Amino acid sequence: MSIRIRISIVITTIVAVSGIFSVHRVVADSSGTSATQADGSPTQIATLARYLDAGESHTCALLGTGEVKCFGSNAAGQIGSGGTAALGDNAGEMGDALVAVNLGTGRTARALSTGNLHTCVLLDTWNVKCFGEGDNGRLGYGATADVGRTAASMGDGLATVDLGSGRTARQIATGAAHTCALLDDSTVKCWGANDDGQLGLGDSDARGDDAGEMGDALPTVSLGLSNGVRVTGISAGDAHTCVVLSDGAVKCWGSGANGRLGSGDEDSRGDASGEMGLALARVNLGSGRTAKAVSAGGSHTCAIRDTNDVVCWGVGATGRLGTGNEDDIGDAAGEVGDALTPVPLGSGRTAKAVSAGAAHTCAVLDTGAAKCFGNGGNGRLGSGGQNDLGDQPNELGDTLPAIALGSGRTARAIAAGVAHTCVVLDTSVLSCFGLGTSGRLGSGATTTLGDAANEMGDNLTTVSLGTDRRVMSLTEPGRAGTPTGTAGDGTVSLTWTAPASDGGSAITDYLVEFSAEGAAWNTFADGTSVLASTTVTGLTNATSYRFRVTARNGVADGVVSNASASLTPTAPTTTTSSTTSSTTSSTTSTSSTTTTTTVAPTSTTTTSTSSTTTSPTTTSSTTSTSSTSTTVAPTTTPPPSTPSTLPLGVPAGTRSLVVRPFAPLATSLSSAQRQQVIAFADAVKPSDVVMCVGGAGAGPVKLLRDLARLRAVAVCQLLARRVPGVRVTVDVVVSGEVQVADARSMANGMAPSAAPYAGAPVRIAAGDLSRRVLVVARPAGL
């Protein structure tokens, strides 16, 4: 280890410059996947960190109403009040008097992040808006002007950040003077200051400070990902940025000073060509260890590992790494990996959330208690004193005191700022302690809190956010049930159970992943579906696969399910059956029937042909043979000219419905369509298998296929709710024809009677299903 004294870079060191005090920045968020308890149960608190952040001298909170309220210093407009006066430092400025940030007509927020002197908000539309200091282009508006200092610059006058054609954000993270967003396609874009390569673009040029640098012109960060690995969380520190990947790896870039990147040296990464992509190494978290969450502080980084412990690296001064000394970690070879020492949080205690501040670190424990260590100045550790904690071996573990939050109170989220800390309690009430200047504690005064014992516990002031206003409590969903499935020809049909809790926000999709014989996990592109079932196609026969599922709601992704048992797709065998019959008649007749069915809407193609010929004569017995053969074609999608029909056949018991046409871009059912589907549900049994096939029609193929799939999902979803236990599948037909049994339902779109029946075989052209959904229900096994 290396022990150094670097007074000039200690973030909380205050330097007088022309009478103005300046400090470096910290980020207080914790980003990554949804964490689990030691027993594997989901904590469902990962997203709570996105509702609260503590900047250099201001604080912002996302309320349950979707509003954002900020208080504290406001010289650059960073609290979004439309002025420059600090708020929260005088009586009468909090509660209902504290006006919510005007984000635009009808707009609400999903998440927020505070920088040194700026704030960014993720809107309900998944767009991003930023306000505050504009230097270095950190706001992403192609300029350096401050935004938010006037009322006219807020609301509808506040532009959204251009992330590129059709792109939206899923997470945001702000550093000292830069901002990053995790986009809807799992890529990352960063803008603002870039002196140390913290934007990850292979140079040190700022982005977003000049016209023409945002949108499609802003490159994505090259992380060298493959085999379905994606970014699940992002966190920005003073001058570095870290991400958590779906396989639990952590990658960091930007300033390497003091080992904050965990690279075993002090070299910056991302400020020169050849340093990103595959060249950017993963942080060695220890043998077999992965990360659930990461938090990038001012000059150090902390992660929650899969073992639910906390490890930190970077600057060690004041004990912020929780190692019992002040040594830097990660700036020399041999200091990370198995050499990383977990922070002692107490006997049997693990962490659910972590927040790395400027010079201190805080964690929410599995019990709901909260503990902080590092620089204790101004009471920011909530210990009732000002002593540093964690820089001596006898100050951690059971000796490290839990923050006294009040009788019976526990913590749900915590944010460590530069010189203050804020906690969301189990009641969704907010409390802050530490340096009180500029009103950053929201106490209606500038008094420092937490540096004396009588200021904590039941005496700890709660922040008044307004009548019936509390911090948002919606979370990511819980863990979906372990998938089970049935293997087919190049396919596996999966089912699973929904999470026990949706986090207060309805499930919007399930992310399905597969792994071939222990290889990397890949994401199956099955579109968007809320159904707890799917058929994974395009698999290799005779290869064993395991599957897992992640529930997604309007807030975030939940913790991934346990992996399924191994399932092996197998090619079907060719079979031939013969029957012999004899008949005597006074007349001679010959009849022949041929039925052809081809399945090829998206993947596996199967063709079957059956023929029967009977030739009775007057005086002799004639034998007639009926044979059926099945030929399996390669698992590829046929060209558009290939006829495409469904593998439904015409067995007795088949029922079908063609739903009335949808409006051109609509994917939700109209009242008339709902009545159709509900009436049809009366003819469906829980043991049935139902297929919903969306007709794409002519036009832009990708758009129309997506619309067709969403319409089919909407129909099958309603049927699944009306008929619990029914098994549903969804498909799309682009061209060719579809063959089913019932002529009446095809002709007029009305539901058939409840009685099972088999009508004459009917074929319908795919073009006739344009903007419609064909529903076919058949008994299981047919």
N, C-alpha and C positions, 0 to 999 in steps of 0.2 A: 504494500500500500504506500501511497505517497501522502505526506503531511505537509501542507503548505499554508502560508498566511497570505491571503490575497485580499487585502482590505478594499481594494478598488472595485472588486466585483461582487462583494457581498451585497445582496439586493436591498436589504433593509438599511444599509448605510445611507444616511441622509447627507447630501453634499450641498452646501450653500453656493448658489451660482447667481450673482447679481441680486441677492436678496430673495431669490425664488428657490424653494426646496423641491428637488426632483428625486424620484425613486424609480427603480426598475419595476417591471410588471410581473405579475403572477397570473396563472390561470387556475381556477379552482374547480374545474369540472373533472369528472371521472368518466372516461369513455370506454366502451367495450360491449361485450355480450352480456346478456342477463345472467347475473351471478346465481349460484346455488348454495344451499347450506351444505354442511359437511355430509349430511345424509342424502344429498342429491336433490332435495326438494328446492324449487325455485324461490328466490327471495322476493322477486317482483319489485325491486326498488331501483333497478339500473337507470330508468328514465327520470327518476326523481331529481337526479343531479342536474338534469337539463332545465329544470324549473327554477333554479337558484344559482346565482353566481356573484362572486365578490371581486370587484376590480381593484384598481389601485386605491381609490378613495370613494368609490360608489358601489351600490348594491342594487341588484335587480331581481324581481321575483315574478314568476308566472302564476296567476291566480286561477282558481277553479272555474272562473267565468271565461277564461281565455284571454283576459286582460293582462297587460304587463305594467307593473308599477316599479319605478326606480327612485332612489333617494341618495343623497350625498353630494359630492362635488359635481359641478356642472359647467365649468368654465368653457368647455368645448361643445356643450350640448349633449353630453353623453348620457344624461338621464331622460332625454327625449321629451322634456316639458315644453319645448318651444320657447325657451328662454335660457338665461345663463346663471340664474341665481341658484345657489345650493338649496336643497330641500331636506328636511328632517333634522335640521340643527336648531330649530326654534319651535316653541309650543304652537299648536294650531296648524302645523304644516303636514301632519300625518293623518291617518284615518280617511274619512270621506273627503277631506280637503286635499289629499294627495291625488292628483288627477292621473288617470291611466294614460300611458303612452298612446298617442293617436297614430294608429298603424294604417288608417285608410278606411273608407266606407265599408262596413260589414266585415272587416278583417279582424281575426283573432290570431293568437300565437300558439305554436306547438312546443317551441323550445327557445332558449336564449343563451347568449354567452357574452361576457363582458371582457373587454380588453383594458389596456392601460387607461386610455381616455376615449374609448369607443365601445359601442354595444351593437350586437347583431341579433336579429330575431328571425326565427323560422316561422313563417306564417301558416295558417290553416290551408293555404293553397300550395304549400311546399315551396314557395318562393322565399327569398331572403331580402330583408331590408336592414340597413345599417345606418347608424347616426353617431355623431360625436366628432372627434378630431379626424381630419382627412389626410394628414401628412402621410407620405409614402404610398398613397392609394389604398390604405387599409380598409376603406369603406367600399371599394370596388366600383366606383362611379366614373372612372377615367379622369379623375381630377384630384386635387389635394385640398380643396376647400372643406372647412368644417360644415357639418350638416346637423340641424336640430337646434340651432341657436335662435331660430325664429319660428313662430307658429306656422307660417306659410311653407316652411321647409319640411313640415311633418304631415301626417295624414295622407291624403291623395297626392300631395305634393312631394312625398317621399318616394323615390323611385325604387323598383326592385333591382337587385343585382343581376346583371346579365351573365348567366352561367353557360350559355350556349343554346343552340337551336333545340327546342323541345326538352331541355334539361331542367330538372328541379333538384332540390336538396333533400336529404334525409337527416343529416346532422350538421351542426356548425361548431366551430371552435375558434376562439380568438386568442392570439398571443399578445405580446407587448405592442407590436405595431403591424401585425399581419393577421390574416383571417383565412381559414380553410373550411371547405365544405365537402362532405361526403355526399355524392350525387345519387340520383335514383338508379343509375346504371352501375353503382358500386365503384365508380372512379372517384378520384380526389382532385380538387382544384384549390389552389391557394393564391392569394394576392396580398399586396402591401409591401412592407419592408423585407429586404432579402439580402442584407449584408453578409449573412453567414450561410446562405443557401437554405434558409428555413422554408422557402416555397417549393423546394425540391425540383427545380427546373434545370439544374446543371449550370447555373450562372449565379451572379450576385446582383442582377438588375431587378429593381422594384417593378411590380406589375400593378396595374389599376390606377396609376397616377397620371396616365396620359390616355387620350382618346385612342380607340382602336386596339386596346390591350385586353379587353374583356371579351365575353361571349365565346364564339368559336375560335377567336384568336388566342385565347388563354389555353395553353396546353394542360393536359392532365398530368398528374405526378406519375412517373414511371416507377412501378414497384416490382416488376418482374413476376407477376402472378400468373399461374396457370392451373390446369386441372380443376377448375371450378372454385379455387380459393379466392375469396373476396374480402374486402375491408368491412369490418363490422363496427369499428369505433375509431374516433380520432380525437386527439387532444393536443393543444398548442401551448407551449411554454413561452418564456421570455424571447428566446431566439432559436427555439427548436420545436419540432413537431413529431409526434409519435402516432402510430396506428396499431390497432389490434386486428389480426386477420381471422378468418373463419376457422382456421386450423389451430388457433390459439397462439400463433407467433406474434411477436412485436417487432416493428421496424421503426427506427427513429432517424431523423436527418436534421441538418442545420448546424448550429454551433456545437462543437464537441468539447468545449472547455470544461475541465474538471471531470470529464467522463460521463456527462449527462446523457450521451447517446448509448452508453453501455457497450461501446465498441472495443474497450481495452486500450484506448489511446485518447488523445485530445484533438484529433483531426476533425475538422468540419466535414460534413457530407452534404452533397447537393449544390455546392457552390462552383463546381467545375464539371465538365463533361466526363462521362465514364464512371460516375460515382453512384448513380441511381440504377433502377431496374434490378437485374440479377446481381449486379455488383454491390448493392446495398444489403449487407448481411443482417440476419435476424439476431436480435439480442439473445444471448445465451442465458436462459433462465434456470439452468440446472438440468441434470440428466432426466429426460422424460417429462420435464415440466413445461407447461403452457400457461398462457395468461387468460384471465377472464375480463380484466379491466386494466386500464393504464391512465395515469394522471401525470401530465407534464407540468412541473412547477417552474419557478423562476430559473433555477440553474440545477435542478435535480428532477428525477423521475421516479415514480413509484408504480408498482403493478400488484394486482391481486392475482396470485397463481391459481392453478386448478386445484391445489391443495388448500385453498382459502386462506393462505397466509399472505403477508405483505413483504415484498422486497423492494429496496430503494437503491439508487445509484446516482452519482454526481457529486455536487458539493456536500461536504459533511459537516461544515461549520455549524455550531449551535446545536448539533444533535438531530438535525432534521431528517437524517436517514434512519434513525432509530437503531443504531448499532452499539450505543454505549460509548462512543468516542466521536471525534471530529474529523476523522480521516475521510478524504475523498475516495470514492469507489468507482471503478469503471474506467479510470484514466490510464491504467497500466494492465499489461497482460496478467492473467491469472486472478483477476479480482471479481469476475462475474462467473456465471455458470454455477457449479457446485460450491464455489467459494462464497456465493451470496448468502448472507445470514438473514433469515426471516426476522422481522421486527417482533420482539417479545410483547405480546398484547395482554398477557395474563394466562393463568393456568387453564388450559383447554379452550381458550378463546380464539376465534377466527374472525375474519373481516368480511363484511358485506359491501362496503363502499370505502373508497379512499380519495382524498383530495390533497394534492401537493400545492402548498402556498409558496410565497416568496422565500421564506426562511423557516417555515414550519409545516408540519404534515398532520392531517387529521384522518381518523378512520371511524366508521360505524361498525360496531362489533355484532356478532351473531345474536347477542342478547338484546340488542337495541341500545346498548350503552355507547358512548362516544369517548374517544381518547385522542389527545393531541400531544405532539412532542416537537422539539426544536426551539426556536427563538421564543422566549416567553415575554418579551417586552410588551407593555401596555395591556397585559392580561389576555392576549390573543389565544392562549392555550386553555383558558377557562379554568385554570387551576386555583384561582383566588390569590395568585401571586404573580411575580414577574421573572422568576427564575427560569433559565433555560432547562429543558428536560430532554433526556436522551443522549446527552453528551458524556454521561458517566454510566458505568455498568450497573449501578445500584438504583437507577432512576426508571427502569423499564419493567415490563412484566406486571406482576401483581402490585409492585410499588408505584407504578404509573397510575395516578388517580383518574377515575372516570369523571367526566364533566358533570357537575351537579346541575341538572336541568329542571329540577323541581320535583315535588312529591309525586311518585308514580309515573313520571314522564320518561319517555325514551326518544331516541332519534330515528328519523327515517332518511334524512339526507343532511350533508354537511358541506360547506364551502369555505376553504381557507384562502383568505385574501392576502394582501401585502402586510397589513398590520391589524387586521380584524378577522373574525370568524363568524359565520352565521349557520344556524341549525334549524332544520324543519323538524318539529316535534311530531309525535305520533298523532297529535290532534290536528295536524296540518297548520299549526300556528308557527310563526317565525320568531326566533330570538337571535340576537347578535351581541357580541362582546369583543373587547379590544379597544383600539384607538377610536375615539369618538369624534374627532374633528371633521368638519364639513357635513355632519349629520349622517355619516355612512352607516351608523348603527340603527338609524330610524327611531331614535328615542325621543326626538323633539328637543334634543340638547346636544352639546359637544363633549359631554363628560365621558372619560374613559371608564369602561366597565369590565369586570373580570379580574382586576388586579388586586382585589381585596376579597376576603372570604365572604363578607356580608353582602356581596353584590351578585352572588350566584345562588343556585337552588331556587327556593320559592321567591327569593328577592330578585331573580333575573327578570328584567323587563321584557315583555313581548312586544313585537312590532305591530302597531295598529295599521292595518291595510284597508280598513273601511268596514262598514256594516255588512255582516255576513260574508266578508271576504277572507279567504284563506288560500294558502298555497295549493296549487293543483295537486290532486292525489291520484289521477289516472296513471296507470302503469302499463308496462308491456304485459302480454298474456303469460299464463303459466306454461308448464310443460305439457305438450301433447302426448297421448299414449303411445306406447311402443308399436310401430307398424307390424301388421301381420299380412301375409299375402299368399297368392297362388301363382305359380310360374306357368307361363305359356310359351308359345313359339316366339322367342325374341322379346318377350314381354313378361312383366310381373304386375298383377293387379293387387293393389295395396288398400288396406283399410286401417283406420286408427280411431282413437277416441279423442274428442275435443278436450282442451285443458279444463281443469276443474274451475279455473277462474280466467275470465277474459280481461282482467285488469280494469274493468269498468268501461271498456271500449270494445265494441263488437269486433269479432274476428273478421278480417278482410281477405285473408289469403293463407295458404299453407305452402311453405317452401319445402320441396321434396328433394333429398339428396341421395346419391347411391355411390357405393364403393365396390370396385371389382377386386375380390380376393385380397383385401387388405390395402389396396392402392388408395390414392388421395380421393377425397370426397368430391363428387361432381354434382352440380345442380341440374335437375331435370326441368327443361323448359316446357311447362304444361300450362302456361298462361296464368290467369288469376281465377281462383276457385275457392269457395268457402266450404266445399264438400269435404268430408273426412274420408275421402277415397280418391284414388286415381289409378290409371294404368300406365306404368313406365314402359315406353317402347324403345326400339333401337338397341336392345341389349344383345350380347353375343351368346348364342346357345352354348351349353356345356360349360359356362363360366359362372361361378358362384358370386352372388351379390348380397350386400347388406344395405339396408335403407334406414333413413332417419328423417324426421319431420320437424319443422319449426313453425309454430303458430305466429301469425303476424296480425296486429290490429292497427288502428289509426294512430297509435302512439309509437310503437317499435316492435321489434322481433322478440319473442320469448326465448327461453332457454331451449336448446335442441333436445329432442326426445332421445331415449335410449335407442341404440341400433337394433334393428330386427335380427332375427335368426337368418342364416344364410339361405338364399333361394336361388335355384339354378334353372334358367330357361332351357327348354328342350324342344328340338324340332319334332313335329308329329310324325308318326309312322304312316306309311301308305297301306290302306286296308281295302280288301275286296270281299264283298259278301254276295252270295248267290241264293236264289230261291227258285224252286221248281213247282210248277202247277200244271194241271191238265184240265181241259174242259171239252165238252162235246156240245155241238150246236148244229142246227140245220142250215145255218148261214155262215159265211166266211167274212171276217172283218179284221182289219189291222189298224191299230192306233199307236201313236208314238208321242211322248211328251218329253221335252228337254228343258231343264231349268239351270241357268247359269248365275252364280253369285260371285262377285268380286269385291274384296275389301281392300281399299287403298286410299283412304282419305289422308292419312298422315304417315304411316310407316309400313307395317307388315302387310304383304299382299298375299291373299289366299284365294285360289280358284278351285271351285268344285263343280263337277258335272255329273248328273244322273240321268239315265235313260231307261225306259221300260217299253218293251214291245210284246204284244200278245197276238198270236195268230191261231185262233181256234178253227177247226175244220169239221165237216159233217160226220165223217166216219172214223177219224183217227184222233189220238191224243197228241197234242203238240206242246212241247216244253218251251217255256219262256223264261229267260234269265234277266234278272235286274241287278246291275252292278253299280257301285258307287266308288269313285276314286277321288283322292284329294292330292293336289300338287301344291307344294309350298314354294312361293317365289322369294327372291331376296328381299330383305327388309328395307326397301327403298320406296320412296313416293313415286308413283308413275307420272309420266308427263301429262299435261293438262288434257291431251286428246284421249287419254285412256278412260273408258267408261268407269264410273265409280258408283257402286251400290252397296247397301248395307248387308251384313251377314245375318239377316233376320229370317229368311225363309218364309214359309207360310204355315207354321204349325197351328193347330187349334189352340185357342187361348190367347192368341196374339191380339192386342188392342193398339190402335194408333190414333194419333191426333196431329193435325197441322194447325199450329197456333196462328192467329191472325197476324198480318204483317206489322212489323215494328216501324216506327218513324225512321227516316233515313239514318240518323246517328244515335237513335235511342237504344239503350240496353236495359232499361227498367220496364217492367210489365205495366201496361195500362190496365184500367179497371176491367175493360171488356176481356182482355187477355187473361187476367187473373181469374175471372169467372169461368173461362174456358178450361183453364188448367185445374181449377178446383172441382169442376164438374167431372173432368176426366179422372181425377184422383179417386172418385167413388168407385171406379172400375179397376183400381189397382190394389193388389194384395201386398201385404208386407213381405211375402216370400218372392215377389216378382223381381225381375231384372228390368230396369228402365233405361233406355238410351235416348238422350236428347241430342238431336243433330241440327246444328245451325247452318242455314243456307247462306253462303257468302255472296253469290251473285257476281255480276261482271263489274270490273273496276279495279282500283288499286288493291292488289291481292293481299298484302300484309294488313292493311287497314280493315278490309272487309272480313278477312279471316278472324282478326281480333274481335271485331264487332259480333260476328257470328258466334264465336265461342262464348263471349260474355252473355249474349242472349240465351244461348243454350244452358249456361250455368244458372242464369236467373230462373229459367223454367224448371230445371231439375232441382234447384234449391227449394222452390216452393213445393214441388211434389214430395221431396224428402221430409219437409216439415209436416205436410198433410198426411203422409203415410209413413210413420216411424218404422224403421227396420228395412225399408225397401232399399235395394242396391241400385245406385245410379251411375251411369257413365256419360261422358260428354264427348262429342265429336263435331267435325265440321266437314261439309261437302262443298267443293268448289265447282266441279264439272262432272259430266256424265249423267247417271241416273240412279235413282233409289228404287228398290223393289220392296213392297210390303204387301199385306194381305187384304186390307179393308178398303174397298173402293169408296165407300160413303165418306169416311173421314178425310180421305184425300181430296175428295171433290168439293166438300163444303166447309171443311175445317171444324166440324162439330164433333163433340165427343161421342163415342159409340156407347151402346148400352153396357150395363155392368156385366151382362152374361158373356162368358167366353164364346168366341166364334172364330171362324176362319173364312174370310171373304175370298173372292177370286184374286189371283195374283195381279197386282197393279204396279206399273212402273211410272215413276214421275221424274221428269228432267230436273237436274239440279237448279237450272235457271228458274224453274217454277217455285223453288223454295227460297228465292231471294228475299231477305229480310224476314223470313219465317223460321220457325223451329218445328221440326218433325219430332214427335214423341212416340216411341214404340215401347210398349210393356209386354213382357212375355213371361211365362212361368220359368222359374229357375231350372236349368238343365236342358232347355229346348234350344 
